[in-house]
Amino acid sequence: MFSSVAHLARANPFNTPHLQLVHDGLGDLRSSSPGPTGQPRRPRNLAAAAVEEYSCEFGSAKYYALCGFGGVLSCGLTHTAVVPLDLVKCRMQVDPQKYKGIFNGFSVTLKEDGVRGLAKGWAPTFLGYSMQGLCKFGFYEVFKVLYSNMLGENTYLWRTSLYLAASASAEFFADIALAPMEAAKVRIQTQPGYANTLRDAAPKMYKEEGLKAFYKGVAPLWMRQIPYTMMKFACFERTVEALYKFVVPKPRSECSKPEQLVVTFVAGYIAGVFCAIVSHPADSVVSVLNKEKGSSASLVLKRLGFKGVWKGLFARIIMIGTLTALQWFIYDSVKVYFRLPRPPPPEMPESLKKKLGLTQ
């Protein structure tokens, strides 16, 4: 599979080394003519050096594997770090009478369970979101290459649709990987006395409801996560583009790696705020559904009503905004550390400009 994708990637508009060279004004590598001494001119040497600085070829199996590893770190670590906030948010959604707000929720939890109680559900959170991150970021890179090859030179004009389609496709598979651990996490966090650890919860859930206990929340997960991920990737990509165009005073190629990572973090936080808003109603349904046996998404949605599905939104905006910013920062840092190809903000190719009559 990866060999066929790698073949497509070589001619892909998102092929980073080529895009970066064009962006830096080095032009087509094949067009370099010999100098007076018969040696290639300097642009060709610069181009070769730029390609050699990467640890692997764009679209190779190693490239996708390391992108997936970056997803494991970015999602697994960040979601685990905010388990206390996630626990309070889930309890506010399933028992709003007892947990009246974010600060009250922390206070009640500390009184009843102590400090250790805030870490309930950390194991299924880490395992589930690590698997989700592997699929989310790894498959996003794969689908972005596949879909952009379908669009050809029109990729630039349809890039937002491409980001949306690639991220939705990746999240479809990511949620199947996440669903079992998400179900166990919610049981541990929202049902006092049910189980304190994943080792206790998983066998008990299987004994009560079989495999259905782990996957009955996958449809609501798709409702929550697919819009969330579409917003996360599309908003991030376009925000990065806008920041370099209107805010950052110099081109990306002239920014240092730390400066580029700051832009990544800011764009990630902006994307995270929108992610939290569009996915929150479905998140409320998932939290209640995984707590209750024999219920369905439609029944839960009807019972919660319009006002009920927005409970805990403020806590989720804080959590998801921070999460998304850190996830993109970690993911981009992994790419920097392993010297993976990283695309500059997209620019309209010259062939498309001529086709649209934008050049003389």
HUVEN-V441426 format. One record per pair of residues at least 4 apart in sequence whose C-alpha atoms are under 6 Angstrom apart, sorted by sequence separation. I is the first residue (numbers start at 1). GAP is how many residues later the second one is. If there is no record, write none. Layout:
# HUVEN-V441426
i=I gap=GAP
i=I gap=GAP
This chain:
# HUVEN-V441426
i=2 gap=4
i=16 gap=4
i=19 gap=4
i=22 gap=4
i=34 gap=4
i=35 gap=4
i=43 gap=4
i=59 gap=4
i=71 gap=4
i=72 gap=4
i=73 gap=4
i=75 gap=4
i=83 gap=4
i=91 gap=4
i=92 gap=4
i=96 gap=4
i=101 gap=4
i=109 gap=4
i=110 gap=4
i=113 gap=4
i=124 gap=4
i=125 gap=4
i=126 gap=4
i=129 gap=4
i=132 gap=4
i=133 gap=4
i=134 gap=4
i=135 gap=4
i=136 gap=4
i=139 gap=4
i=140 gap=4
i=143 gap=4
i=144 gap=4
i=151 gap=4
i=155 gap=4
i=162 gap=4
i=171 gap=4
i=175 gap=4
i=186 gap=4
i=187 gap=4
i=198 gap=4
i=206 gap=4
i=209 gap=4
i=212 gap=4
i=221 gap=4
i=222 gap=4
i=225 gap=4
i=228 gap=4
i=230 gap=4
i=231 gap=4
i=232 gap=4
i=235 gap=4
i=242 gap=4
i=243 gap=4
i=244 gap=4
i=255 gap=4
i=276 gap=4
i=285 gap=4
i=304 gap=4
i=316 gap=4
i=317 gap=4
i=319 gap=4
i=320 gap=4
i=323 gap=4
i=326 gap=4
i=327 gap=4
i=328 gap=4
i=329 gap=4
i=335 gap=4
i=354 gap=4
i=21 gap=5
i=22 gap=5
i=34 gap=5
i=35 gap=5
i=110 gap=5
i=195 gap=5
i=243 gap=5
i=304 gap=5
i=335 gap=5
i=353 gap=5
i=354 gap=5
i=34 gap=6
i=35 gap=6
i=99 gap=6
i=195 gap=6
i=353 gap=6
i=34 gap=7
i=92 gap=7
i=148 gap=7
i=188 gap=7
i=188 gap=8
i=32 gap=12
i=26 gap=17
i=88 gap=17
i=144 gap=22
i=143 gap=23
i=284 gap=25
i=140 gap=26
i=140 gap=27
i=240 gap=27
i=239 gap=28
i=281 gap=28
i=281 gap=29
i=140 gap=30
i=139 gap=31
i=183 gap=31
i=236 gap=31
i=236 gap=32
i=17 gap=34
i=84 gap=34
i=136 gap=34
i=180 gap=34
i=84 gap=35
i=136 gap=35
i=236 gap=35
i=179 gap=36
i=235 gap=36
i=136 gap=38
i=135 gap=39
i=179 gap=39
i=232 gap=39
i=276 gap=41
i=80 gap=42
i=132 gap=42
i=232 gap=43
i=231 gap=44
i=273 gap=44
i=276 gap=44
i=80 gap=45
i=132 gap=45
i=80 gap=46
i=131 gap=46
i=132 gap=46
i=228 gap=47
i=272 gap=48
i=273 gap=48
i=272 gap=49
i=9 gap=50
i=76 gap=50
i=128 gap=50
i=228 gap=51
i=269 gap=52
i=272 gap=52
i=6 gap=53
i=76 gap=53
i=128 gap=53
i=6 gap=54
i=75 gap=54
i=76 gap=54
i=75 gap=55
i=171 gap=55
i=224 gap=55
i=269 gap=55
i=268 gap=56
i=269 gap=56
i=124 gap=57
i=268 gap=57
i=72 gap=58
i=75 gap=58
i=168 gap=58
i=224 gap=58
i=2 gap=59
i=223 gap=59
i=224 gap=59
i=265 gap=60
i=268 gap=60
i=72 gap=61
i=124 gap=61
i=71 gap=62
i=72 gap=62
i=168 gap=62
i=71 gap=63
i=167 gap=63
i=121 gap=64
i=265 gap=64
i=264 gap=65
i=68 gap=66
i=71 gap=66
i=164 gap=66
i=220 gap=66
i=121 gap=67
i=68 gap=69
i=120 gap=69
i=68 gap=70
i=164 gap=70
i=67 gap=71
i=163 gap=71
i=64 gap=74
i=91 gap=99
i=87 gap=102
i=187 gap=104
i=241 gap=104
i=183 gap=107
i=12 gap=137
i=93 gap=191
i=156 gap=192
i=94 gap=194
i=90 gap=197
i=93 gap=218
i=89 gap=223
i=78 gap=245
i=74 gap=253
i=74 gap=256
i=74 gap=257
i=70 gap=261
i=70 gap=264
i=55 gap=284
i=54 gap=285
i=54 gap=286
i=16 gap=325
i=16 gap=326
i=16 gap=327
